[in-house]
Structures are given as C-alpha cells and as structure tokens.
Amino acid sequence: GENVEQHPSTLSVQEGDSAVIKCTYSDSASNYFPWYKQELGKGPQLIIDIRSNVGEKKDQRIAVTLNKTAKHFSLHITETQPEDSAVYFCAASTSSGGGADGLTFGKGTHLIIQP
Amino acid sequence: DAGVIQSPRHEVTEMGQEVTLRCKPISGHDYLFWYRQTMMRGLELLIYFNNNVPIDDSGMPEDRFSAKMPNASFSTLKIQPSEPRDSAVYFCASSLFGEQYFGPGTRLTVT
C-alpha cells in the first residue's frame, strides 16, 4: 500500500517569512495530493490540492509543487501570518474520474509562526 | 451548507460497552469516509463507502468495529465491545469529486 513521509515534524518561522513542508510517497499509481490544515480541537481543513497532470498550483499565499518522477510534493506558504500556526498534513490517493480512494496521510508538521 | 456533521462530539465510556458514532455527510456527496486519529498512528483510514456501498474496509482494525450507511445522509461506526486502545478522535469525511471534507470529529475515551 501507499506510504507517505512528511518533513519536518516541527517548523518554526518568523512572521512574514516563508515556510516549506515536504512529502514523499511510494505508490506510483497515486495521482491526487491534497494538503490539510488542522487547528486544535478541529477537523482537518482542505487548503489546496494538486493532481498528477499538473506540476504546480497556487492560491494566494499558498502553493503546491509536484514532482511525479521523484515522487515528492511540497507545500509553500509565503508571507506567513500568526493565523497560519497549525498542524499541516499532506496526503495521497488514487482518484479516477469523479471518484476517490481513501487518503494516506503523512504524520503532520506543526508550523509555529513566531511574532 | 452546514458541512459534515458528527455526533456526539465527545464520548466517554467504560471498557466493554457498545459505542455508536454518527455522521451526516454533505448533501449530494457520494463518498463517505471514516478515519481515526491518534498520537501514535496519526490519521488512518478505517472504511469508505460509495453510494452507500462499502468499498474498502481493510483499515477496520478488528471485528469489534463495524460501519453502516443505510442511506445517503447517514452513517454509523460502531465499536462493540469497546477497549481502552480504541480511545482516539474519529473523523467522518465526505466527497463528491475527489476533494474530501472532514467533520469536527468525535473524541472517544474508553476507561
């Protein structure tokens, strides 16, 4: 089955700086890669996703890149703000047409924004 | 839309008791997923349904766990009998075009 590795486990950056979280996956059949943000006591919130036919996707301060050959994908947050502090999870799955398999998650990165 | 709704939000029970967790997916979504989150194992997929039919239950840890989806707007996850190692946060998620949206979770504590 799929295995997703995520690094680092904790990341502390100064407010306004950029943060990068990296993930690798093992199953070459995986073609859907979402990122989730989880705040304390809440469920994971989908913040951005990318499919295997795209190398990069951007949404305001958040971007995700995908390298299918190397089987790794990354989350980039620019101009970090205090409200970006949370645990971030990467995930991978196979998705065909309108359907989707269950997600395999990384272990999470605790992002701390220092004021 | 109210999003995915889960109940109860917190459940404390004694070992050996039956526990039932409930989920209402987002209206119109055709996939429903149950996940479990613990510090040791992270977020794990337990089972998922497509159009109310179970597709993959390979993540269900033991026969003590069972899940049903009697209609498109309701699903249950049952643990019978419960054990202390079942203590975790259980999430339900629903999906229409691959994007999964999670509920707030049920925090289960088995003493």
Interface residues (C-beta under 8 A of the other chain):
Chain A: Y32 P34 Y36 K42 G43 P44 Q45 L46 D49 F89 S95 G98 G99 A100 D101 G102 L103 T104 F105 G106 K107 G108
Chain B: V4 D30 Y31 F33 Y35 G42 L43 E44 L45 Y48 N50 D56 G59 F91 A93 S95 L96 F97 G98 E99 Q100 Y101 F102 G103 P104 G105
